[in-house]
Amino acid sequence: MIVSMTGYAAAGRSEGPWSWSWEVRGVNGRDLSVRVRTPDWVEGLEREIIASVERVASRGSINVGLRLKRENEAGHEAADIDRLTEILDRVRAVEELATTRGIVTAPCRATDIIALAQRSGEAEAMPPRLRDALLVHLRDTVLPDFVAMRAAEGRLLGRVLTDHLDEIERLLDGAAERVAARRDVAAETLRGQVTRMLDLVEVDADRLAQEVAILATRSDVTEELNRLAAHVAAARALLEGKAPAGRKLVFLLQEFNREANTLCAKSQDTELTRSGLDLKAAIEQMREQVQNVE
């Protein structure tokens, strides 16, 4: 089954005075890279978040973001005033110490003091059950949605890749027909060239046979066509399999391209060369799509 590395999911929830929202974004990447963004005062979640993502994804660049805030409840106002008073006392103490040492500090803005008080209060008040609720929400709701989108995208991508394989197979069939059609002509041309050479110079028969065999081998593209056909079958098996296929498809497309290059290099026929170039173009189009397969 083909799974795309592109995915997105977002969901929010609230519990008591706390409300939060998760956002998960995924794009293609060489390996699995997970980046986590949480509020500065939230600690101990990053490792659990990365482990949760690693259980559902094997490749891709994935960003996980958390927004978390607490709404004031009745009875918290006095605590907030006490916290602001404490922070203001600390700020004044820092300014006085700086002045005694000849250091000029920038004046604090009210918004800075309030933000500091909020972070301090949140850090002190985050209960263990909130941490558990955040992780359960991520694992049971957000990541399943993320996986579902990657799977849906993968099904569409699988159909596109199958179409590319069909086109490659069509081009291979056309090249094989051209090779069969020109085989007799090529043999007759080679015989004529050998006959003219024998008329001009005296050549050892055994050595001539060896050289003719070498020339015939160099211009024969049957092996390349057979290997390309085998690569098509292998690619179809990967598309139909259940294991992640991205890395194997990337390698296989490299082999596709190598055989197509050899086909063009050995071809001594204009139509066969044109088929080889069309084949290279189709392989490149498929390679671009494969870059997004997990």
Secondary structure, DSSP 8 states (H G I E B T S, - for coil): ---BS-EEEEEEEEETTEEEEEEEEEE--SSEEEEEE--TT--S-HHHHHHHHHTT-SSEEEEEEEEEEE---TT-HHHHHHHHHHHHHHHHHHHHHHHHTT-------HHHHHHHHHHHHHHHH--HHHHHHHHHHIIIIIHHHHHHHHHHHHHHHHHHHHHHHHHHHHHHHHHHHHHHHHHHHHHHHHHHHHHHHHHHS---HHHHHHHHHHHHHHH--HHHHHHHHHHHHHHHHHHHSSS--HHHHHHHHHHHHHHHHHHHHH--SHHHHHHHHHHHHHHHHHHHHHTTB-
